[in-house]
Amino acid sequence: MTRLSQLRRRLVRLRRRRRLARWVIAYSGLTLVVLWVLAVLFAADWSLRMGKPERIVLAVLAAGVVGWACRRVTAPWLGHAEDDLDMALLIERQRHIDTDVIAALEFESPEAPRWGSVQLEQAVIDETAQTVAQVEPQAEVPETPLKRRVGLLAATCLVLGVLAAVFPQHVAVFFNRLLLGAAHYPTATTIETARINGHELDLAWGATRVKCPYGQPVRFEVRCAGTLPASGSARLKGEHGLAALVPLERASDESAVYRGELARLVDSAECLLYLGDAWTEPVRIELVPRPTVDVQLEVSPPGYAGSAPEVFKDLRQISVIENSRVGLRVFSDKELHEATLAIDVRSFALCRHGPKPEGGRDEWGLPDELYQTSATEKPQNPFPLAHVVEPVRYVLQVTDIDGLQLERPIEGVVRIKTDHPPQVTASIVTHYVVPTARPTIRYAASDDYGLAKISLIPEILHADGREEEKPEITVFELRPGDMPPKSLPKPDEHEAKFVLHLAPLGAVKGDQVKVTLRAIDFRGDPERGRSALSDPMVFQVTDEQGVLAAMAEQERESLRQVDTMIQTQISVGESQ
């Protein structure tokens, strides 16, 4: 701490008071100019109801005025930078101390000992410290401009504050419009909300664009408050000079909602809504086309069908083999935002295939995850097109990047192609057998896509009327990995036959053995195959004498038939 520390602290306080006074004078003048400019802007905007271009011009002029005020009113008071020596000169001038204060300050610097007598320097410092300790310097602030500007600022703030408290909505709207917003000053009728084709307009900031499909209706809906007029209007002006006036009528006598509709829009237009003394800023209605969508169905038949995959373009109804996999692709001339496939009450989102298009077609399809199923477990709620087992009706809707959808969703149906049940026939040579016989059964079976199994169903009819069913006997069964034959016997075989062993059935003399062949077709899953039955064949169980008697009777019957044929030929010859 030096002997002139007290002096230096006084100099710092003096410099700060003078700087604060200059700042108050400078910025109070600038604030006055800004407030007066805002008042002029409000008066002009409120009285003239200026549009956005006029407000921009007026804002540029106001900025120029504020810039001029900064240079002429504010800058002159901020251009002074005073230091301790300036404050020392001020004290010397006020107290007529000659130059001792400045000299004392200079003698306290580290270089002072090299200038001359140290004793003389110390004497000057001591004398100055004693003299200044009894002096209270004055800041010499210019009081006239300070009082005048502060007074004007206080009066201006008071007047404007009262007006803002009385008309707060006007102030809020003014600052909105100052920032180039679209709010309007309070009127008897107030438009609270406005919608065009369901799109809500931004009444506070404007700059709203609404996209409308070509040739489609334009619907207007406005909700008002305050004084409700009997009706309003929507005024449209097209790019090619076409104009239209759409009346807006109240929904009901008690309602504050007004609605109107333009039946058809064929040109982009600017629209203004008028209700009572309220109106909206111009709204741009852009005419855009709806997306044009092509649908492609890709059918992959089950492996057992032996058919190649098929692609159906622009077909809404197709028939597929049961258990087929059906894929779907969507091609749009516009970039899509989303695409959804609805089947019954379930909805499935499509995904884009590849990158976003640049002027080309946008391709979407069903995600692969929908078709992935476990090999060991069947899903409880599978995707219907992964394995088509029943008719599937679907509805496709898309939304493009403009928020437009198809006028009518694409509806279609995937039907099941008729898969006829198999056909099977069987025959036997003799009907009379002994209990231990092994008669031969000749059979033939066929199916559209292949046979999975042929079995024989035996049944014993006892002499006392009882019926006894026996377990099925497998005649033919498809082995895993083999291709199902479409017919039996196969083309390279002469006949198909099966030897039935009666002994295990336990039939006795007097019983009848009824056998029926069952054929099951192949549909990828043994549980899904359909079956068909042959006509039943009946064996009469007897002993050897009975078999011989039956054979003799058959021979006698054959002789009678031959005799009848001979007589017939003789009769024909005599008549000629």
VEXSEDO-930226 format. One record per residue (C-alpha): residue number from 1; residue in three letters; x, y, z. Coordinates in steps of 0.1 Angstrom, whole numbers. Layout:
! residues N
SITE   i  aa     x     y     z
SITE NUM ALA     X     Y     Z
...
***
This chain:
! residues 576
SITE   i  aa     x     y     z
SITE   1 MET     0     0     0
SITE   2 THR    15    34   -11
SITE   3 ARG    10    68     4
SITE   4 LEU   -11    78   -26
SITE   5 SER   -35    49   -24
SITE   6 GLN   -63    70   -10
SITE   7 LEU   -58    95   -39
SITE   8 ARG   -59    67   -65
SITE   9 ARG   -92    53   -50
SITE  10 ARG  -107    88   -52
SITE  11 LEU   -96    91   -88
SITE  12 VAL  -112    57   -97
SITE  13 ARG  -145    66   -81
SITE  14 LEU  -145   100   -99
SITE  15 ARG  -138    83  -132
SITE  16 ARG  -166    58  -127
SITE  17 ARG  -192    85  -118
SITE  18 ARG  -183   105  -149
SITE  19 ARG  -185    74  -171
SITE  20 LEU  -218    64  -156
SITE  21 ALA  -232    98  -162
SITE  22 ARG  -221    97  -199
SITE  23 TRP  -237    63  -203
SITE  24 VAL  -270    74  -189
SITE  25 ILE  -270   104  -212
SITE  26 ALA  -261    84  -242
SITE  27 TYR  -284    54  -238
SITE  28 SER  -313    73  -225
SITE  29 GLY  -312    94  -257
SITE  30 LEU  -310    62  -278
SITE  31 THR  -339    46  -259
SITE  32 LEU  -360    77  -264
SITE  33 VAL  -354    76  -302
SITE  34 VAL  -362    38  -303
SITE  35 LEU  -395    43  -283
SITE  36 TRP  -406    73  -304
SITE  37 VAL  -398    53  -336
SITE  38 LEU  -418    24  -323
SITE  39 ALA  -447    47  -315
SITE  40 VAL  -446    61  -351
SITE  41 LEU  -444    26  -366
SITE  42 PHE  -474    15  -345
SITE  43 ALA  -495    46  -355
SITE  44 ALA  -487    40  -392
SITE  45 ASP  -493     3  -391
SITE  46 TRP  -526     6  -371
SITE  47 SER  -540    34  -392
SITE  48 LEU  -529    21  -427
SITE  49 ARG  -533   -17  -421
SITE  50 MET  -501   -21  -440
SITE  51 GLY  -491   -54  -457
SITE  52 LYS  -458   -72  -453
SITE  53 PRO  -439   -53  -481
SITE  54 GLU  -449   -19  -467
SITE  55 ARG  -439   -30  -432
SITE  56 ILE  -405   -41  -445
SITE  57 VAL  -399    -7  -461
SITE  58 LEU  -411    11  -429
SITE  59 ALA  -388   -11  -408
SITE  60 VAL  -358    -3  -430
SITE  61 LEU  -365    35  -426
SITE  62 ALA  -369    30  -388
SITE  63 ALA  -336    12  -387
SITE  64 GLY  -320    41  -405
SITE  65 VAL  -334    66  -380
SITE  66 VAL  -321    45  -351
SITE  67 GLY  -287    43  -368
SITE  68 TRP  -286    81  -372
SITE  69 ALA  -295    85  -336
SITE  70 CYS  -267    62  -325
SITE  71 ARG  -242    84  -344
SITE  72 ARG  -256   118  -334
SITE  73 VAL  -271   112  -300
SITE  74 THR  -253    83  -284
SITE  75 ALA  -218    80  -300
SITE  76 PRO  -205   115  -289
SITE  77 TRP  -210   106  -252
SITE  78 LEU  -193    72  -255
SITE  79 GLY  -161    84  -273
SITE  80 HIS  -142    95  -241
SITE  81 ALA  -118    72  -224
SITE  82 GLU  -104    89  -192
SITE  83 ASP   -75    76  -170
SITE  84 ASP   -61    86  -136
SITE  85 LEU   -40   115  -151
SITE  86 ASP   -72   130  -166
SITE  87 MET   -88   128  -132
SITE  88 ALA   -57   144  -116
SITE  89 LEU   -58   173  -141
SITE  90 LEU   -95   177  -131
SITE  91 ILE   -86   180   -94
SITE  92 GLU   -58   204  -101
SITE  93 ARG   -81   226  -121
SITE  94 GLN  -108   225   -94
SITE  95 ARG   -84   232   -65
SITE  96 HIS   -57   252   -82
SITE  97 ILE   -29   228   -71
SITE  98 ASP    -7   235  -101
SITE  99 THR     9   202  -113
SITE 100 ASP    18   186   -80
SITE 101 VAL    -9   159   -82
SITE 102 ILE     3   146  -116
SITE 103 ALA    39   149  -105
SITE 104 ALA    33   129   -74
SITE 105 LEU    15   101   -94
SITE 106 GLU    45   100  -118
SITE 107 PHE    70    99   -90
SITE 108 GLU    54    67   -76
SITE 109 SER    63    48  -108
SITE 110 PRO    92    23  -107
SITE 111 GLU   113    44  -131
SITE 112 ALA   111    75  -110
SITE 113 PRO   144    69   -90
SITE 114 ARG   164    73  -123
SITE 115 TRP   150   107  -130
SITE 116 GLY   168   127  -103
SITE 117 SER   167   133   -65
SITE 118 VAL   148   107   -46
SITE 119 GLN   144   130   -16
SITE 120 LEU   127   156   -38
SITE 121 GLU   103   130   -52
SITE 122 GLN    94   118   -18
SITE 123 ALA    88   153    -6
SITE 124 VAL    64   160   -35
SITE 125 ILE    45   128   -28
SITE 126 ASP    42   135     9
SITE 127 GLU    30   171     3
SITE 128 THR     5   160   -23
SITE 129 ALA    -9   132    -1
SITE 130 GLN   -15   156    27
SITE 131 THR   -31   182     5
SITE 132 VAL   -54   159   -14
SITE 133 ALA   -66   141    18
SITE 134 GLN   -84   174    26
SITE 135 VAL  -100   177    -9
SITE 136 GLU  -133   161   -21
SITE 137 PRO  -133   164   -60
SITE 138 GLN  -165   170   -80
SITE 139 ALA  -174   148  -110
SITE 140 GLU  -185   179  -131
SITE 141 VAL  -213   159  -148
SITE 142 PRO  -233   178  -175
SITE 143 GLU  -265   181  -156
SITE 144 THR  -287   198  -182
SITE 145 PRO  -286   170  -209
SITE 146 LEU  -288   144  -181
SITE 147 LYS  -319   158  -165
SITE 148 ARG  -336   166  -198
SITE 149 ARG  -331   131  -213
SITE 150 VAL  -339   112  -181
SITE 151 GLY  -370   133  -177
SITE 152 LEU  -382   127  -213
SITE 153 LEU  -375    90  -210
SITE 154 ALA  -395    87  -178
SITE 155 ALA  -424   106  -193
SITE 156 THR  -423    86  -225
SITE 157 CYS  -422    53  -206
SITE 158 LEU  -451    64  -184
SITE 159 VAL  -473    73  -214
SITE 160 LEU  -464    42  -234
SITE 161 GLY  -468    20  -203
SITE 162 VAL  -503    33  -197
SITE 163 LEU  -513    27  -233
SITE 164 ALA  -498    -8  -232
SITE 165 ALA  -517   -17  -201
SITE 166 VAL  -550    -4  -216
SITE 167 PHE  -545   -20  -250
SITE 168 PRO  -523   -51  -244
SITE 169 GLN  -537   -70  -274
SITE 170 HIS  -527   -41  -297
SITE 171 VAL  -492   -42  -283
SITE 172 ALA  -489   -79  -288
SITE 173 VAL  -502   -77  -324
SITE 174 PHE  -478   -48  -331
SITE 175 PHE  -447   -67  -321
SITE 176 ASN  -459   -97  -341
SITE 177 ARG  -464   -76  -372
SITE 178 LEU  -430   -58  -365
SITE 179 LEU  -415   -93  -368
SITE 180 LEU  -434   -97  -401
SITE 181 GLY  -461  -119  -386
SITE 182 ALA  -497  -121  -399
SITE 183 ALA  -516  -112  -367
SITE 184 HIS  -543   -85  -371
SITE 185 TYR  -553   -58  -347
SITE 186 PRO  -585   -66  -326
SITE 187 THR  -617   -63  -345
SITE 188 ALA  -654   -69  -336
SITE 189 THR  -652  -104  -352
SITE 190 THR  -622  -125  -344
SITE 191 ILE  -611  -155  -365
SITE 192 GLU  -599  -181  -340
SITE 193 THR  -591  -210  -363
SITE 194 ALA  -592  -216  -400
SITE 195 ARG  -588  -249  -419
SITE 196 ILE  -585  -256  -456
SITE 197 ASN  -590  -293  -465
SITE 198 GLY  -584  -301  -428
SITE 199 HIS  -551  -282  -428
SITE 200 GLU  -550  -256  -400
SITE 201 LEU  -537  -222  -410
SITE 202 ASP  -511  -203  -390
SITE 203 LEU  -530  -171  -383
SITE 204 ALA  -502  -156  -362
SITE 205 TRP  -474  -158  -387
SITE 206 GLY  -490  -166  -420
SITE 207 ALA  -468  -180  -448
SITE 208 THR  -491  -210  -450
SITE 209 ARG  -492  -233  -481
SITE 210 VAL  -520  -259  -485
SITE 211 LYS  -517  -286  -511
SITE 212 CYS  -548  -298  -529
SITE 213 PRO  -552  -326  -554
SITE 214 TYR  -561  -316  -589
SITE 215 GLY  -598  -315  -597
SITE 216 GLN  -608  -322  -562
SITE 217 PRO  -631  -302  -539
SITE 218 VAL  -616  -275  -515
SITE 219 ARG  -633  -274  -481
SITE 220 PHE  -631  -244  -458
SITE 221 GLU  -639  -243  -421
SITE 222 VAL  -636  -212  -399
SITE 223 ARG  -643  -207  -362
SITE 224 CYS  -650  -172  -350
SITE 225 ALA  -656  -153  -318
SITE 226 GLY  -670  -119  -309
SITE 227 THR  -696  -105  -332
SITE 228 LEU  -708  -134  -354
SITE 229 PRO  -718  -123  -389
SITE 230 ALA  -746  -141  -409
SITE 231 SER  -720  -154  -434
SITE 232 GLY  -686  -149  -448
SITE 233 SER  -666  -157  -479
SITE 234 ALA  -635  -172  -493
SITE 235 ARG  -620  -153  -522
SITE 236 LEU  -596  -172  -545
SITE 237 LYS  -575  -158  -574
SITE 238 GLY  -557  -182  -597
SITE 239 GLU  -524  -179  -614
SITE 240 HIS  -540  -175  -648
SITE 241 GLY  -565  -149  -637
SITE 242 LEU  -593  -172  -627
SITE 243 ALA  -612  -161  -596
SITE 244 ALA  -638  -177  -574
SITE 245 LEU  -660  -166  -545
SITE 246 VAL  -670  -193  -521
SITE 247 PRO  -697  -184  -495
SITE 248 LEU  -691  -195  -459
SITE 249 GLU  -723  -203  -441
SITE 250 ARG  -728  -210  -404
SITE 251 ALA  -732  -246  -394
SITE 252 SER  -762  -237  -373
SITE 253 ASP  -778  -207  -357
SITE 254 GLU  -760  -214  -324
SITE 255 SER  -727  -224  -340
SITE 256 ALA  -696  -202  -344
SITE 257 VAL  -683  -224  -372
SITE 258 TYR  -686  -214  -408
SITE 259 ARG  -681  -239  -437
SITE 260 GLY  -679  -236  -475
SITE 261 GLU  -668  -258  -504
SITE 262 LEU  -654  -252  -539
SITE 263 ALA  -665  -281  -560
SITE 264 ARG  -634  -284  -581
SITE 265 LEU  -600  -267  -582
SITE 266 VAL  -581  -268  -615
SITE 267 ASP  -555  -241  -609
SITE 268 SER  -532  -230  -580
SITE 269 ALA  -546  -199  -563
SITE 270 GLU  -542  -174  -534
SITE 271 CYS  -571  -174  -509
SITE 272 LEU  -583  -149  -484
SITE 273 LEU  -610  -156  -458
SITE 274 TYR  -634  -128  -448
SITE 275 LEU  -659  -129  -419
SITE 276 GLY  -674   -96  -406
SITE 277 ASP  -645   -71  -402
SITE 278 ALA  -619   -99  -398
SITE 279 TRP  -598  -114  -425
SITE 280 THR  -568  -137  -430
SITE 281 GLU  -535  -131  -448
SITE 282 PRO  -533  -147  -483
SITE 283 VAL  -529  -185  -482
SITE 284 ARG  -513  -203  -511
SITE 285 ILE  -533  -232  -523
SITE 286 GLU  -510  -253  -545
SITE 287 LEU  -524  -278  -570
SITE 288 VAL  -506  -311  -569
SITE 289 PRO  -514  -345  -584
SITE 290 ARG  -522  -375  -563
SITE 291 PRO  -498  -404  -564
SITE 292 THR  -503  -429  -592
SITE 293 VAL  -497  -464  -578
SITE 294 ASP  -491  -497  -596
SITE 295 VAL  -494  -530  -576
SITE 296 GLN  -474  -561  -584
SITE 297 LEU  -482  -594  -568
SITE 298 GLU  -455  -621  -567
SITE 299 VAL  -468  -656  -562
SITE 300 SER  -445  -685  -551
SITE 301 PRO  -465  -718  -552
SITE 302 PRO  -456  -745  -527
SITE 303 GLY  -429  -769  -538
SITE 304 TYR  -452  -799  -542
SITE 305 ALA  -471  -780  -569
SITE 306 GLY  -441  -781  -593
SITE 307 SER  -451  -747  -607
SITE 308 ALA  -428  -717  -613
SITE 309 PRO  -433  -684  -595
SITE 310 GLU  -457  -660  -612
SITE 311 VAL  -458  -622  -613
SITE 312 PHE  -492  -604  -617
SITE 313 LYS  -491  -568  -626
SITE 314 ASP  -521  -545  -622
SITE 315 LEU  -544  -574  -612
SITE 316 ARG  -565  -569  -581
SITE 317 GLN  -579  -604  -579
SITE 318 ILE  -558  -635  -584
SITE 319 SER  -561  -672  -576
SITE 320 VAL  -532  -691  -561
SITE 321 ILE  -526  -727  -550
SITE 322 GLU  -532  -733  -513
SITE 323 ASN  -502  -727  -491
SITE 324 SER  -487  -703  -517
SITE 325 ARG  -465  -673  -507
SITE 326 VAL  -478  -640  -520
SITE 327 GLY  -455  -610  -521
SITE 328 LEU  -466  -574  -528
SITE 329 ARG  -447  -545  -544
SITE 330 VAL  -459  -510  -548
SITE 331 PHE  -446  -486  -575
SITE 332 SER  -454  -449  -573
SITE 333 ASP  -447  -420  -596
SITE 334 LYS  -442  -398  -566
SITE 335 GLU  -421  -402  -535
SITE 336 LEU  -441  -418  -508
SITE 337 HIS  -441  -411  -471
SITE 338 GLU  -457  -443  -460
SITE 339 ALA  -477  -472  -474
SITE 340 THR  -500  -495  -454
SITE 341 LEU  -516  -529  -462
SITE 342 ALA  -547  -537  -442
SITE 343 ILE  -560  -573  -440
SITE 344 ASP  -592  -578  -419
SITE 345 VAL  -585  -557  -387
SITE 346 ARG  -547  -560  -390
SITE 347 SER  -525  -534  -405
SITE 348 PHE  -490  -539  -420
SITE 349 ALA  -465  -512  -429
SITE 350 LEU  -446  -514  -461
SITE 351 CYS  -410  -503  -464
SITE 352 ARG  -390  -487  -492
SITE 353 HIS  -369  -509  -513
SITE 354 GLY  -336  -491  -521
SITE 355 PRO  -327  -454  -517
SITE 356 LYS  -352  -425  -521
SITE 357 PRO  -359  -419  -558
SITE 358 GLU  -346  -389  -576
SITE 359 GLY  -371  -383  -603
SITE 360 GLY  -378  -420  -608
SITE 361 ARG  -404  -444  -594
SITE 362 ASP  -406  -451  -557
SITE 363 GLU  -407  -488  -549
SITE 364 TRP  -421  -502  -516
SITE 365 GLY  -428  -537  -505
SITE 366 LEU  -436  -559  -475
SITE 367 PRO  -407  -565  -451
SITE 368 ASP  -391  -599  -451
SITE 369 GLU  -397  -603  -414
SITE 370 LEU  -434  -609  -420
SITE 371 TYR  -426  -641  -440
SITE 372 GLN  -402  -656  -415
SITE 373 THR  -417  -684  -395
SITE 374 SER  -402  -710  -372
SITE 375 ALA  -395  -744  -387
SITE 376 THR  -406  -761  -355
SITE 377 GLU  -434  -739  -342
SITE 378 LYS  -463  -724  -360
SITE 379 PRO  -471  -688  -351
SITE 380 GLN  -504  -682  -334
SITE 381 ASN  -512  -652  -356
SITE 382 PRO  -493  -657  -389
SITE 383 PHE  -490  -632  -417
SITE 384 PRO  -519  -642  -440
SITE 385 LEU  -499  -639  -472
SITE 386 ALA  -470  -660  -460
SITE 387 HIS  -490  -692  -465
SITE 388 VAL  -524  -686  -481
SITE 389 VAL  -548  -712  -468
SITE 390 GLU  -580  -692  -473
SITE 391 PRO  -592  -662  -493
SITE 392 VAL  -575  -630  -483
SITE 393 ARG  -590  -596  -489
SITE 394 TYR  -566  -566  -486
SITE 395 VAL  -568  -528  -488
SITE 396 LEU  -537  -507  -498
SITE 397 GLN  -534  -470  -490
SITE 398 VAL  -504  -448  -495
SITE 399 THR  -494  -413  -484
SITE 400 ASP  -470  -392  -505
SITE 401 ILE  -446  -365  -493
SITE 402 ASP  -472  -339  -499
SITE 403 GLY  -496  -356  -475
SITE 404 LEU  -519  -367  -503
SITE 405 GLN  -535  -402  -504
SITE 406 LEU  -552  -422  -531
SITE 407 GLU  -587  -410  -538
SITE 408 ARG  -599  -446  -532
SITE 409 PRO  -577  -472  -516
SITE 410 ILE  -567  -502  -537
SITE 411 GLU  -588  -532  -528
SITE 412 GLY  -581  -567  -539
SITE 413 VAL  -586  -604  -530
SITE 414 VAL  -563  -634  -532
SITE 415 ARG  -585  -665  -538
SITE 416 ILE  -576  -702  -534
SITE 417 LYS  -573  -720  -567
SITE 418 THR  -595  -751  -568
SITE 419 ASP  -575  -782  -558
SITE 420 HIS  -597  -811  -565
SITE 421 PRO  -597  -840  -541
SITE 422 PRO  -579  -872  -553
SITE 423 GLN  -597  -899  -572
SITE 424 VAL  -594  -936  -564
SITE 425 THR  -609  -968  -578
SITE 426 ALA  -604 -1005  -568
SITE 427 SER  -615 -1039  -581
SITE 428 ILE  -613 -1076  -571
SITE 429 VAL  -614 -1108  -590
SITE 430 THR  -634 -1130  -567
SITE 431 HIS  -658 -1123  -539
SITE 432 TYR  -657 -1157  -522
SITE 433 VAL  -627 -1164  -500
SITE 434 VAL  -616 -1186  -472
SITE 435 PRO  -606 -1170  -438
SITE 436 THR  -569 -1174  -446
SITE 437 ALA  -570 -1162  -482
SITE 438 ARG  -548 -1135  -497
SITE 439 PRO  -569 -1119  -524
SITE 440 THR  -553 -1093  -548
SITE 441 ILE  -568 -1058  -550
SITE 442 ARG  -561 -1038  -581
SITE 443 TYR  -564 -1000  -577
SITE 444 ALA  -558  -967  -595
SITE 445 ALA  -555  -933  -579
SITE 446 SER  -547  -898  -592
SITE 447 ASP  -545  -861  -580
SITE 448 ASP  -539  -827  -595
SITE 449 TYR  -506  -822  -576
SITE 450 GLY  -497  -855  -561
SITE 451 LEU  -507  -883  -537
SITE 452 ALA  -495  -885  -502
SITE 453 LYS  -510  -918  -490
SITE 454 ILE  -533  -946  -499
SITE 455 SER  -547  -968  -472
SITE 456 LEU  -573  -997  -469
SITE 457 ILE  -601  -995  -445
SITE 458 PRO  -613 -1030  -435
SITE 459 GLU  -646 -1038  -417
SITE 460 ILE  -660 -1072  -406
SITE 461 LEU  -698 -1078  -409
SITE 462 HIS  -705 -1108  -387
SITE 463 ALA  -733 -1132  -394
SITE 464 ASP  -753 -1120  -364
SITE 465 GLY  -754 -1084  -377
SITE 466 ARG  -725 -1070  -357
SITE 467 GLU  -700 -1046  -374
SITE 468 GLU  -664 -1046  -364
SITE 469 GLU  -639 -1020  -377
SITE 470 LYS  -603 -1029  -381
SITE 471 PRO  -572 -1006  -382
SITE 472 GLU  -564  -991  -415
SITE 473 ILE  -538 -1008  -436
SITE 474 THR  -512  -987  -455
SITE 475 VAL  -511  -994  -492
SITE 476 PHE  -488  -965  -502
SITE 477 GLU  -472  -937  -483
SITE 478 LEU  -450  -909  -496
SITE 479 ARG  -415  -910  -481
SITE 480 PRO  -399  -877  -469
SITE 481 GLY  -380  -860  -496
SITE 482 ASP  -397  -878  -525
SITE 483 MET  -418  -861  -551
SITE 484 PRO  -455  -870  -547
SITE 485 PRO  -467  -891  -577
SITE 486 LYS  -497  -876  -595
SITE 487 SER  -511  -911  -604
SITE 488 LEU  -508  -947  -593
SITE 489 PRO  -499  -969  -611
SITE 490 LYS  -471  -947  -624
SITE 491 PRO  -468  -941  -662
SITE 492 ASP  -440  -968  -664
SITE 493 GLU  -461  -994  -645
SITE 494 HIS  -487 -1017  -659
SITE 495 GLU  -509 -1019  -629
SITE 496 ALA  -510 -1012  -591
SITE 497 LYS  -521 -1040  -568
SITE 498 PHE  -521 -1049  -532
SITE 499 VAL  -524 -1083  -516
SITE 500 LEU  -547 -1084  -486
SITE 501 HIS  -540 -1109  -459
SITE 502 LEU  -573 -1119  -444
SITE 503 ALA  -560 -1141  -416
SITE 504 PRO  -550 -1112  -393
SITE 505 LEU  -585 -1098  -396
SITE 506 GLY  -600 -1129  -378
SITE 507 ALA  -630 -1134  -401
SITE 508 VAL  -648 -1167  -400
SITE 509 LYS  -671 -1186  -423
SITE 510 GLY  -703 -1166  -427
SITE 511 ASP  -687 -1132  -422
SITE 512 GLN  -683 -1105  -448
SITE 513 VAL  -652 -1084  -451
SITE 514 LYS  -659 -1050  -466
SITE 515 VAL  -628 -1030  -477
SITE 516 THR  -626  -994  -489
SITE 517 LEU  -595  -976  -503
SITE 518 ARG  -588  -941  -490
SITE 519 ALA  -565  -917  -511
SITE 520 ILE  -551  -886  -495
SITE 521 ASP  -535  -858  -517
SITE 522 PHE  -503  -839  -508
SITE 523 ARG  -505  -802  -498
SITE 524 GLY  -472  -797  -481
SITE 525 ASP  -486  -807  -447
SITE 526 PRO  -501  -841  -440
SITE 527 GLU  -527  -825  -418
SITE 528 ARG  -539  -804  -448
SITE 529 GLY  -544  -831  -473
SITE 530 ARG  -579  -840  -486
SITE 531 SER  -591  -875  -490
SITE 532 ALA  -614  -895  -512
SITE 533 LEU  -629  -931  -509
SITE 534 SER  -633  -958  -534
SITE 535 ASP  -665  -978  -538
SITE 536 PRO  -666 -1005  -511
SITE 537 MET  -657 -1041  -520
SITE 538 VAL  -671 -1071  -502
SITE 539 PHE  -655 -1105  -496
SITE 540 GLN  -678 -1134  -486
SITE 541 VAL  -659 -1156  -462
SITE 542 THR  -667 -1193  -467
SITE 543 ASP  -649 -1227  -468
SITE 544 GLU  -634 -1245  -497
SITE 545 GLN  -667 -1261  -508
SITE 546 GLY  -683 -1228  -508
SITE 547 VAL  -655 -1214  -530
SITE 548 LEU  -658 -1243  -554
SITE 549 ALA  -696 -1239  -555
SITE 550 ALA  -692 -1202  -562
SITE 551 MET  -666 -1210  -590
SITE 552 ALA  -691 -1235  -605
SITE 553 GLU  -719 -1210  -604
SITE 554 GLN  -696 -1184  -621
SITE 555 GLU  -688 -1210  -648
SITE 556 ARG  -725 -1217  -653
SITE 557 GLU  -732 -1180  -655
SITE 558 SER  -705 -1176  -681
SITE 559 LEU  -719 -1205  -702
SITE 560 ARG  -754 -1188  -701
SITE 561 GLN  -739 -1156  -712
SITE 562 VAL  -721 -1172  -741
SITE 563 ASP  -752 -1191  -751
SITE 564 THR  -772 -1159  -750
SITE 565 MET  -746 -1141  -772
SITE 566 ILE  -748 -1170  -798
SITE 567 GLN  -785 -1169  -799
SITE 568 THR  -784 -1132  -804
SITE 569 GLN  -760 -1135  -834
SITE 570 ILE  -781 -1163  -850
SITE 571 SER  -813 -1141  -847
SITE 572 VAL  -795 -1112  -864
SITE 573 GLY  -783 -1134  -892
SITE 574 GLU  -818 -1149  -900
SITE 575 SER  -833 -1114  -901
SITE 576 GLN  -809 -1104  -928
***
